[in-house]
């Protein structure tokens, strides 16, 4: 049996983390040829070990002490400092691990600089870079990826949009494969009860990327057109919370717009919403859109790079508006208002069928095929 290591040292529990252990689970469950092992680099996976063990996934500690809890996690400079510390402490232990264990494959998800560098020296291991999220191609990343691309066995992109961006920028031209993120379990795709509602739902971290400042301004325009007819509920935590609360107060929308924080169980919120709104500046692919499709909620999404456009598929699975354009948002929402129930039902059915490619089964089979190549 061939061994596949997963490298994904994270600071906070972003969506990528679920993708990592779902990928390991899917490979273990749907392939008899490969054994998945997650590297607990700095203690980041310690709380997840029970979940991993329950799904027959091994987790090995790179170092003997858990220093993850001591690392700064918020803010651009603090988080970059923490990633540097992780790379520095991991340097020797990772060399020892690769020399001793000689894994067949090494899949890199986050904090990629160190393992990409090692791909030049450990030729018995095939290194695979998984592009996690929409890639910001700043100078250092572009230089690193371009310089070491020939030493990597494969590059996995979560969407065709991201693959095109990498090719357009002359990075990883020859060996990029698109494999969808493993988000769903096939047997959990079922029918859900919906209630009549005038509630708009948005979910995500309260950050610049999610663009909730823009969404609240859009809702203000909707409230002028349809006074007190609709409500907007936003689920999530983040550094922009105070700014958003101030904007809600300035626009006098306290009764119509609610910031409810992080919620573990979101099914009821989808069931009680007439539509799900994604206002992000970028997504790749947009896990909340996949969840919205499963919960049979009509999607109104920005046409941002790169996942939403692929998920919506030319307005067959939802409605797209021009990214960061208030007037176009209002236009598309008015289009949503007059959609027939038959058309809404068709959009929901199309969306639900479309996201089946994000199941663990499809991911596991696609990853096995890539490793066999």
C-alpha positions in Angstrom: 0.0 0.0 0.0 1.3 3.4 -1.0 1.5 6.2 1.6 0.2 9.7 1.0 1.1 12.5 3.4 -1.0 15.6 3.8 0.7 18.9 4.8 -1.6 21.7 5.9 -0.4 23.7 8.9 -3.2 26.2 9.6 -3.7 29.0 12.2 -7.4 29.2 12.2 -10.1 26.8 11.2 -10.8 27.9 7.7 -12.8 25.9 5.1 -9.6 24.4 3.7 -9.2 22.3 6.9 -12.5 20.4 6.2 -11.3 19.8 2.6 -8.0 18.3 3.9 -9.5 15.7 6.2 -12.3 15.0 3.8 -9.8 14.4 1.1 -7.9 12.0 3.3 -11.1 10.3 4.3 -12.2 9.9 0.7 -8.9 8.5 -0.5 -8.9 5.9 2.4 -12.6 5.0 1.9 -12.6 4.7 -1.9 -9.2 3.3 -2.7 -7.5 0.2 -1.4 -4.1 1.2 -2.8 -3.4 4.3 -0.7 -3.0 5.1 3.0 -3.6 8.7 4.0 -1.6 10.3 6.8 -2.0 13.9 8.0 1.0 15.6 9.5 0.3 17.5 12.7 2.9 20.1 12.1 2.6 22.4 15.2 -0.4 21.0 17.1 -3.0 22.4 14.7 -4.7 19.0 14.2 -4.7 17.9 17.8 -8.4 18.8 18.4 -9.3 16.9 15.2 -7.6 13.6 16.0 -10.8 11.9 17.3 -12.5 12.7 14.0 -9.5 11.4 12.0 -9.3 8.2 14.1 -13.0 7.6 13.7 -12.4 7.6 9.9 -9.3 5.5 10.0 -7.0 8.4 9.2 -3.5 8.4 10.9 -2.2 11.7 12.2 1.5 11.9 13.1 3.2 14.7 15.2 6.1 16.4 13.4 7.4 17.7 16.8 6.8 16.6 20.3 5.3 19.8 21.6 2.1 21.7 20.7 3.1 25.3 20.0 0.1 26.1 17.8 -1.8 27.7 20.7 0.9 30.2 21.4 1.2 31.5 17.8 -0.4 34.9 16.9 -3.3 34.2 14.5 -4.9 37.5 13.6 -3.7 40.3 11.4 -1.6 40.2 8.3 1.9 40.7 9.9 1.2 38.5 13.0 -0.1 35.6 10.8 2.9 35.9 8.5 5.2 35.9 11.5 3.5 32.7 12.7 3.9 31.0 9.3 7.6 31.9 9.4 8.0 30.4 12.8 6.3 27.2 11.7 8.6 26.9 8.7 11.7 27.5 10.8 10.8 25.0 13.5 9.7 22.4 11.0 12.8 22.5 8.8 14.9 19.8 10.5 12.0 17.6 11.7 10.5 17.5 8.1 13.9 16.5 6.7 14.1 13.7 9.2 10.5 12.6 8.5 11.1 12.5 4.7 14.4 10.6 5.0 13.0 8.1 7.5 9.5 7.4 6.1 10.0 8.1 2.4 6.3 8.6 1.6 5.2 7.9 -1.9 3.2 11.2 -2.2 3.3 14.5 -0.3 0.2 16.7 -0.8 0.8 20.4 0.1 -2.2 22.4 1.0 -1.1 25.4 3.1 2.2 27.2 4.1 3.7 25.7 1.0 7.2 27.3 0.8 9.1 24.7 2.9 7.8 21.5 1.3 8.0 23.0 -2.2 11.7 23.8 -1.5 12.3 20.2 -0.4 10.7 18.8 -3.6 14.1 19.6 -5.2 16.0 17.1 -3.0 13.7 14.2 -2.1 13.2 12.5 -5.4 11.7 9.3 -4.0 8.6 11.3 -2.9 6.3 12.8 -5.5 5.2 16.3 -4.3 1.7 17.6 -5.2 0.7 21.2 -4.7 -3.0 21.7 -3.9 -4.1 25.3 -4.7 -6.2 26.2 -1.6 -8.5 29.1 -2.3 -8.2 31.9 -4.9 -4.4 32.4 -5.4 -3.0 35.9 -4.9 0.0 36.0 -7.2 2.3 38.4 -5.4 5.9 38.5 -6.5 7.3 36.0 -3.9 4.6 33.4 -4.6 4.8 33.7 -8.3 8.6 33.5 -8.2 8.5 30.4 -5.9 5.9 28.5 -7.9 7.5 29.3 -11.3 11.0 28.4 -10.1 10.1 25.0 -8.6 7.2 24.0 -10.8 9.2 21.4 -12.8 10.0 19.5 -9.6 6.4 19.1 -8.6 4.6 15.9 -9.7 1.2 17.6 -10.1 -0.7 20.7 -9.3 -4.3 20.4 -8.2 -6.7 23.3 -8.9 -10.2 23.4 -7.3 -11.7 25.1 -10.3 -11.2 25.6 -14.0 -11.1 29.4 -13.4 -8.0 29.1 -11.2 -6.4 26.7 -13.6 -6.8 29.3 -16.4 -5.4 32.1 -14.1 -2.2 30.0 -13.5 -1.8 29.1 -17.2 -2.4 32.8 -18.2 0.3 33.8 -15.8 2.6 31.2 -17.2 2.7 29.1 -14.0 2.4 25.3 -13.9 1.4 25.1 -17.5 2.0 21.3 -18.1 0.6 19.4 -15.2 -2.4 21.1 -13.6 -5.4 18.9 -12.8 -8.8 20.1 -11.7 -10.2 18.1 -8.8 -13.2 19.5 -6.9 -13.1 20.0 -3.1 -14.6 17.1 -1.1 -17.5 18.9 0.7 -20.4 16.6 0.6 -21.3 13.0 1.5 -23.5 11.5 -1.2 -26.0 9.9 1.1 -26.6 13.2 2.9 -28.0 14.9 -0.2 -31.7 14.8 0.5 -34.8 17.0 0.4 -35.3 19.8 2.9 -38.4 21.6 4.1 -38.7 25.2 3.1 -40.9 27.9 4.7 -42.3 31.0 3.1 -40.0 33.9 4.0 -38.7 37.3 3.1 -35.3 36.8 4.6 -32.0 37.1 2.7 -29.2 35.0 4.1 -25.4 35.5 3.9 -22.7 33.5 5.5 -19.0 34.0 5.9 -16.2 35.6 7.9 -16.7 39.3 8.4 -13.7 40.3 6.3 -12.9 42.4 3.3 -13.1 39.3 1.0 -16.7 38.6 1.8 -17.7 42.2 1.0 -20.6 42.5 3.5 -20.1 46.3 3.6 -21.3 46.3 0.0 -24.1 43.9 0.7 -25.5 46.1 3.5 -25.4 49.0 1.1 -27.3 47.0 -1.5 -29.9 46.0 1.1 -30.3 49.6 2.0 -31.4 50.3 -1.6 -33.7 47.3 -1.5 -35.3 48.7 1.6 -35.9 52.0 -0.1 -37.7 50.2 -2.9 -39.6 47.7 -0.6 -39.8 49.3 2.8 -39.6 46.8 5.7 -40.5 43.9 3.3 -37.2 42.0 3.6 -34.7 41.2 6.3 -31.0 40.4 5.9 -29.3 37.9 8.2 -25.5 37.5 8.2 -23.8 34.6 10.0 -20.1 34.7 10.8 -17.5 36.4 13.0 -14.5 38.5 12.0 -12.5 41.6 12.3 -14.9 43.8 10.4 -17.8 43.3 12.8 -17.6 46.8 14.4 -17.4 48.5 11.0 -20.5 46.6 9.8 -22.4 47.4 13.0 -21.6 51.1 12.5 -22.7 51.0 8.9 -26.0 49.3 9.9 -26.5 52.0 12.5 -25.7 54.9 10.1 -28.2 53.5 7.6 -30.8 52.9 10.3 -31.2 49.3 9.4 -31.0 47.8 13.0 -34.4 46.2 12.7 -33.9 44.8 9.2 -30.2 43.6 9.3 -28.9 41.2 11.9 -25.3 40.1 12.5 -25.9 36.8 14.4 -22.2 35.6 14.7 -21.0 32.1 14.0 -23.7 29.3 14.0 -22.8 25.6 13.9 -26.2 24.5 12.7 -27.2 26.5 9.7 -29.9 24.3 8.2 -32.7 26.2 9.9 -31.4 29.5 8.5 -31.4 28.2 5.0 -34.9 26.7 5.5 -36.2 30.1 6.6 -34.6 32.2 3.8 -36.0 33.0 0.4 -32.5 33.3 -1.1 -28.8 33.0 -0.3 -26.7 36.0 -1.3 -22.9 35.8 -1.9 -21.2 39.2 -2.1 -17.6 38.1 -2.1 -14.8 39.8 -4.1 -13.3 36.4 -4.8 -14.0 32.7 -4.0 -12.6 29.4 -5.0 -14.9 27.6 -5.2 -17.3 29.0 -2.6 -18.3 26.4 0.0 -21.4 28.3 1.1 -22.8 28.1 -2.5 -22.4 24.4 -2.3 -24.3 24.3 1.0 -26.9 26.6 -0.4 -27.5 24.3 -3.3 -27.9 21.3 -1.0 -30.3 23.2 1.2 -32.4 24.1 -1.9 -32.1 27.8 -1.5 -32.0 30.1 -4.6 -28.6 31.7 -5.0 -27.9 35.3 -5.9 -24.1 35.6 -6.3 -21.4 38.1 -7.5 -19.7 37.0 -10.7 -16.3 37.1 -8.8 -13.3 35.0 -9.7 -13.4 32.1 -9.9 -15.7 29.5 -8.4 -19.2 31.1 -8.4 -19.3 31.5 -12.2 -18.6 27.8 -12.5 -21.2 26.8 -9.9 -24.0 29.0 -11.2 -23.3 28.0 -14.9 -24.8 30.8 -16.9 -27.7 31.5 -14.5 -28.9 27.9 -14.7 -28.3 27.2 -11.0 -28.9 30.7 -9.7 -28.5 34.4 -10.6 -25.2 36.3 -11.1 -24.7 40.1 -10.7 -21.7 42.2 -11.6 -19.2 42.1 -8.8 -19.3 45.1 -6.5 -22.0 46.8 -8.6 -24.9 48.0 -6.4 -27.1 48.9 -9.4 -26.7 45.5 -11.0 -27.4 43.8 -7.7 -30.7 45.6 -7.4 -31.5 44.7 -11.0 -30.8 41.0 -10.5 -32.8 41.0 -7.2 -35.7 42.5 -9.0 -35.4 39.7 -11.5 -35.4 37.2 -8.6 -38.6 38.8 -7.3 -40.6 38.1 -10.4 -39.3 34.5 -11.0 -42.0 32.0 -11.2 -42.1 29.2 -8.6 -41.5 26.8 -11.4 -38.3 28.6 -12.5 -37.1 28.8 -8.9 -37.7 25.1 -8.5 -35.8 24.3 -11.7 -32.8 26.4 -10.5 -32.7 24.5 -7.2 -32.8 21.2 -9.0 -30.1 22.2 -11.4 -27.9 23.5 -8.5 -28.3 20.3 -6.5 -27.4 18.1 -9.4 -24.4 20.3 -10.2 -22.8 20.1 -6.7 -22.7 16.3 -6.8 -19.2 16.6 -8.2 -18.2 18.0 -4.8 -18.9 14.7 -3.0 -16.2 12.7 -1.2 -16.8 9.8 -3.7 -16.0 11.9 -6.8 -13.0 13.5 -5.1 -11.6 10.2 -3.9 -11.9 8.6 -7.3 -10.4 11.6 -9.1 -7.5 11.8 -6.6 -6.8 8.1 -7.0 -6.7 8.5 -10.8 -4.2 11.3 -10.4 -1.9 9.3 -8.2 -2.1 6.4 -10.5 -1.0 8.5 -13.4 
